[in-house]
């Protein structure tokens, strides 16, 4: 009798185990990583929403390779060490592709983990050049690079504003200092940099450094960093009587910047970013669906959406989830995204990365200048 009971339990366990394996084999997992909590959580939420919308559309059509797609969300809190931990967790949970991370300081160390596992990684928002300069074939980005947007910002200052003196501030991060350095370099000595220095990301009081800058009387203050600090810098500069406009990059062009700075203080702030998707015909369908489900699109919602669609299209075309096969498709295919046609070069950068200059007017962002 004991033998029969024992055999019965063995049979039940075997059935449960087999069912679990079957369930797992019916799902394809995609990782989404970024700052999901904390002061930059708006960007992480935009990532998550964009990917969720893409996955929802694919699953409604049967998924990919006949399997449903499941999202694994990783919160790196824009901390490099946490990003490595998140990368290991996502890999261990069986993700076959990664959409992320947002911050370059997170994407660069996390890319080591994904490269080791030969898992394709597409960042919607990491712009530091070093991200794709490490030689990893599995690393891609659908956004541009800081050497591209830094040059556009500098060209605008030189050719349109025709200024003589600027101050350059950064947040000491891989992204922020990298962008500030690219902007400064692209000025080409045509404009005097009367101040160059860093602040600490996460600090709240910048009046000390702004007081020092005020004495230099710059005609523009450039900031390399993200919207929480940008908003405080602009607001506190106005409180100190600094009237010169600010300029920043893609990390600051978010409604949260205006909210923190205040619409009046933010007025006239210049920002480098890609063209307005509302003026791109191929983005219309995405914007309508996103607005209906999540509300107003964020700066990187559409990039996350395109990144997810590109990843899933490569898996479908490769007819496999193995890293080598998917990576090969990513390097050789041309994709039709919401932002238009996207193709990657040998490094994993997009072959066309348009940047334009925006300006803040009446609390909104408006395209100002196209090079």
N, C-alpha and C positions, 0 to 999 in steps of 0.2 A: 504493500500500500504506500509506504514511504517512498519507494522508488517511483511509483506512478505519480505521486504528488510532486516529487522533485522534477520529474520529466515535464510535468504540466507547467511548473513555474519557469523552467528553462525555455519551454515553448513560448510562454507569454512574454518573457523578457526578449526573446529573439524577435517576436512579432513587433514589440514596441520599438526595439532598436532599428529594425528594418523600416518601420514607418517613419522614424525620425530621420533616417538617412534619405528616404524617399522624399520627405518634405524638404530637406536641405537641398537636394539635387534639383528641386523644382523652382528654386529661387536664385536669382543673380543679384549679388550685393554690390552696391556702389557707396563709397564713403563720401561724406560731405564734411569738410573741416574748416573751422574759422572761429572767430570770437563770438560765441553764442550767448555769453553772459558778460557783464561788466560794462565799462564805459564805451566800448566799441561794438556792443551787441547788435546795434542797428545793421551794421555791415554783415554780421553773421546771419542775422535773420533774413536779410535780402538774399544771401547765398542760398539758404535753406529753402526759401520760398520759390526761387527761380528753378532750383533742381527739382523740388517737389512737383511743380507744375509740369515740367518735362516728363518726369517719371509717371505721373498720373496719365498723361496723354499716351505714353507708350503702353502702359498697362491696360488702358481702355481698348487698345488695338491688339492685345494678346501678349504684350511684353516683348522680349527679345529672345531669339532662339527657342521660342515656344515656352519660355519661362517668365514668371512674374519678376519684377524688379523691386528690390527692397533697399531702402536707404539706411545707412549707418551714420549717425550724426556724431561728430567729434568737436568738443568745445576746447579750443586751445587758449582761450582768454588772452589772446595776443601775446603770449609768453613763449619764448623759444623752447624752454625746457618742457613746458606742458605740451607744446606742439610735437615734440619727439615722442612723448608718452602717448599722445593721441594717435600718432602715426603707427606706433607698435600695436596699439589696441585695435585699430581699424584693420591692419594686416592680419592680426591673429583671429579676427572675427570673419575672415574670408572674403573681404572686398576684392573685386577684380579690377577696380578702377577708382581713382580719387578725384573729386572735384574740390580743390582747395590747394593751399590755404589762402587767406586774405593777405596778411602781413608778410612782406619779404623776409623779415627776421624770423618768421615761423616756417615759411615755405622752404627756405634754403636748408636748414638742418633737417627738416622732415623729409626732404627729397632724398637724403642719404638712406633713410629707412625704406622708402618706396623703391629706390633703385636696387637695393639689396634684395628685395622681394620681386623685382622685375614687374612691378605693377604700374601701369600708365597713370600719370598724374597731370591734370590740367588745372592750372590756377586761373580763376577769373579776374584776379586783382593784384597779383604780385608783380611789381614793375621794376624792381632792382635788376640791372643787367646781369649780375652774378648768378641769378637764379637759373638762367639757361646757358651760362658760360662754364659750367662745371663738367660738361661733356656727357651728361646722362642722356641716353637716347629715349628714355621713357618720360621725360619731363617736357611739358608744354605750357603755354599760356595763351589765352585768347585776347588779352589786353596788350597794350604797347609797353615800351621800356622808358625808364627815366632819362636816358640819354636822348630819347626822342622828344619827350614832353618838356624836358629842361631846355632844349634848344628852341622849341616853339615859344616858350615863355620868354626866353632871352631875346629872340627875334622880335617879339611884340614890344618889349621894352625899348629895344634899339631902334626899330623902324617906325613904330606907331606912337609910342609915348615920348621917345627921344629924350630920355632922362639923362642926368649927369651923375647922380649919387643915389645908391641904393644900400639898404641894410639887408643882410641875409642871416636868418635864424633857422635852426633845425632842432629836432627833438632827440638827437643822438642815437636814433634807431637806424637799422640797415636801410629802411625805406627813406625816412626823413632826411638823414644826413646825405644819403646817396643822391636824392633829388636836388637838395640844396647845392651840393657840389657840382652836379651836372649843369644846373642853372648858372652858377657862378662861372664855370669854365666856358659855357657857351656865350657869355657876355663878351668874351674875347678882348677884354681890356678896354672896350669902348665906353664903359660906365664904371665910375669909381665905386668900389665896395667899401663904404665907410665903416661898416661893422660886419663882423662874421663871428657867430658864436652859437652855443647850444643851450637849450633848456632841458629840464628833466621831465620826461613823459609821466603824467600823473600828478604833477604839481598843479597848484591852483593859483598861486600868486606870482605874476611875472612883472610886477611893477618896477622891481629893481633893475632888471635888464632893459626894460622899456625906457626907464629914466636915462640910462646910459646912452641908448639909441637916440633919444630925443635931442641930446646935446650935439649929436653928429648932423642933425637936420637932413635926413635922407628924404628923397622925393617918393620913395616906395619902399615898403618892407616886404621881403619875400620870406615865406615860411615853408619849410619842408617838414611835413608832419600830418597828423590826423585831426579831424574836426573838433574833438573835445578841447585840445590845447589851442587850436586856431581860433575858436570862438572866444575863449578867454583872453587871448592876446589882443584880438581886435577890440573887444569891449573895454579892456583895461587901458589900451592905447588911447582910445577916445576920452576916457576919464582923465588921462594925463594931458590932454590937449593936443595929442598927436593927430594931425589931420591928413597926413600922407596916406594914400591907399595901400592896401595889402594885396599880395598875390600869393597863391598857393597852388597845389596840384590836385590830383584826383582823390587824394585821401581826405580832402576838406569839402568837396562839392556834395554836400548832403544837407537836407533841410535842418538837421540837428545843429549844423554850424550857425545858421541864421537864428535858430531858437536860443542858442547859448550866447551869441554875440548881441542879439537884439537887431531887429530889422534896420533901425536907423544907423547903428554903428556899422553893420555889415554892408550898407549901401556903397556901391562902387568897388567892391572887392573883386579882383580878377582871379580866375581859376583856369587851369589847363585840364582838359578832359576831352573825350571823344565827342563827335557830333550828337545832337539831340535825336534820340531814337524816334521821337514823335514826328520827325521829318523824314524818316526812312520807311519807305513803303513796305518792305519785308518785315518790319517790326510791328505793324498795325495789329495783326491778329494776336500776337503775344501780349501787347499792351492791353487790349480789350479783355482777354482772359485773365490776365494778372490783376487788373483793376477790379474785376468782378469778384475775384477770390480773396485778394489780399489788400486791395486799396492801391494807393499811388505807388508806382514802381520806384525802387531805389536806384542809385547810380550803377550798382553792380548786379542788380536782379537779372537784367537781360544777358549779362556776360555769363552768369551762373547757368542760366537757361540754355544758352548756346553751348557752353562747355559740356553740360549733361547730354544734350542731343548729339554732339560730336562724338562723345565717348560711346554712347549706345549705338550710334550709326557705325562706328568702327568695329564694334563687337559683332554687329549684324553682318557687316561685309566680310569680316574675317571668318565668320561662321565658327567662332571659337572665343573662349575667354582667356586663353593662354597669352601671357604678357607679350612675347615676341611677335605673335601674329597680330595682336591689336595695335601694338606700337608701329609695326610696319604699315598698317592701314592709315594710322594717324599721320605718318610722314608722307604718304603718297597720295592721299585722297584730297579732293577739294569739297568743302562742305557748304551747303546753303543754310546760313544761320539767320536769326532774326535781325542781326546787325548787317547782313549781307554775306557775300562770299568770303569764306575763310580757308586759308591754306597755310600750312606750317613749313618753315624752312628746315634745314638740317639741324639747327640748334633747338628747334621747338618754338621759335618765335613766329608770330604771324607775319606774312610777307608784306602786308599793308597795315600800317598802324596809324590812322589819321588822328591828329590832335588839333583841337581848336582852342581859342581863348573864350571863356565865358565871363560875364560880369553879373554881379548881384544888383537887381533893381526891384524895388518895392517888395523885398523879401523873397524874390524868386530868382532863379538862374536863367540868364538869357545869353544865347550865343552872340559874341561880340566880333570875333575876327578869325578868319581862316587863312592860314599861310599859303 
